[in-house]
Amino acid sequence: MVEVDNGVSLDFHETDGDIASQHYAFLIDERDFDEIFGRVVEQELDYWADPSCLRLGEINHHDGGRGVYFADPDGHLLEVITRPYGSSG
C-alpha cells in the first residue's frame, strides 16, 4: 500500500490474470515536479506531454503549470501535474 495525500492510498495486488493499462494522475507542487521529472530523466525513461504519447520528450504547460506522462514498469500511464485541470480560468 502506498499512502498519498488526502487520506488516499494505492493498494497493490498480485494476480496471474491480465490487467488493463490504467492512467493515474497526481497533483503535485513545483518542487516535487522537479524531483520526479529529474528521476524520470536520470533513469532515461520515455516521457510525453500528452496522454496519447505522441509528444515524446516534451512536457506540457496546461493551465499555467507543468505536466508529464510516463509509464510504470507494468505499462500503466502515470501523470504528474502542478495545476488542477481547468484551473487557468
N, C-alpha and C positions, 0 to 999 in steps of 0.2 A: 504494500500500500504506500502510495506517495501522497502526502498531505500538501495541499496548496492553500492559498488564501480563502477567506470567507467560509471556512468550515467544509470545503470541498476536498474530496480525496479521489485519487485514481487507484482502483484496485485491479491487480493483475491476476489472471487465472490461466493456467496452462491447459491446453486442450490438444487432442490429436486431430480434431477437425479443422476445416478451413475457416478462416475469419476474414470477412470482407475488410478491405482497407478503410480506415476511418480518418477523419480530419479533426484535429484538436487544436484549438486556438487559445493562446494565453495572453492576457493583457498585462504588460509589464512596464516598468519605468525605463527611462532612457539609460540609466546606469546599467541595469540588468540587460537591456538590449545589447549594449556594447560588450558586456561579458559573454553573453550567449553567442552573439554573432562572431565574436573573436574565437570562440571554441569551434564553431562551425567552420570558419576559415582555416584555423590551425589544423583541424582534422581533415582538411581538404574534402569536405562533404559538398555535394552539389546543393545549390540553393536557388530559389526562384523568387521573383517579385509577384507571382500570381499563382492561384490555385490550380490552374491548368498546366502549370510547369512549362510554359512557353518562353518566359523571360529568364533564361538561365544566367546565373552570375550577377543578378540585379536584386536590389531591394526596392520596395515601393515607399511612397511618401503620402499615402492616403490620409485624409483628414488632418494634414499638417504634422503627422508623426512618421514613424518608420515601421516597416513590416517586412517579414521574410518568411518563406516556407522552406522546409527541408524534411527529408524522410527519416524516420527512425529505422532501426535495424530490421523491423518486421514489415516495413513498407507503409506504415501509417504516415500521413502528411501532418507535420507539426507546423504551427504558425505562431510567431511571436509578433505582437503589435504594441505600439506605445500610445495609441489613441483609440478609443472605442469607435466602432463602426458608426458612421454618420455624425460624428461629433464636430465636424467643421461647420455645421450650420446648414 
